[in-house]
């Protein structure tokens, strides 16, 4: 008979639970994001206006407004760089 420590048994049990959860199919798919401005629900007095889209911005990462209300958008190249060791 093999004598296992409690942490080893716990580790194996946690690994099995994680594997079962990872392999269990999802019951429902996540909801699709709205594609048109009319799909959004806004409070009275608010409007949605598209101000940046391809080809002007391809891979937006962050955006903010300055004190004058101007929108600044930072974008990436859309590629992952390989790490050099």
FENMO-V684271 format. One line per field, one symbol per residue. psi: psi as a letter, one per 20 degrees, with the letter a starting at -180 (. if undefined). burial: # if it has 16 or more other ideal C-beta (glycine too) atoms within 10 Angstrom, else .. A space follows every 50 residues. Layout:
psi=???
burial=???
This chain:
psi=ppoqqhhgghggghggghgghhipqpgqqqqqqpiqhiiqoqqpiqqppp iprqjgpgmqgqqrqaijjqpppprrijqpqppp.
burial=.................................................. ...................................
